[in-house]
């Protein structure tokens, strides 16, 4: 028996299938679309929902679910003068001027 397409549940054939994906699912070429907008995807352009492992749908880059209420990773230059350190960095980033 041929393995079923994840989206339409009909059998997939060698010349009309995409996959298996990381989770083992297969799609017809016509069914491999963004779940939200229907944009055709490829193995290089599809995304999975990283927040919910039970969500096996595929998404385009614009509609992939984003993480929850996490702050973005701060840029390294912002860490030096954060309110937590009040601009005081425990290590001297610049070497003191030597005797001249």
Secondary structure, DSSP 4 states (H G I P E B T S, - for coil): -PPBPTTT-SBP-GGGEE---TTS--EETTT-B-TTT--B--TTT-B--SS-TT----B-TTTSPPPSSPPPPPPHHHHHT-TTTTT--SS-SSPPPPP-
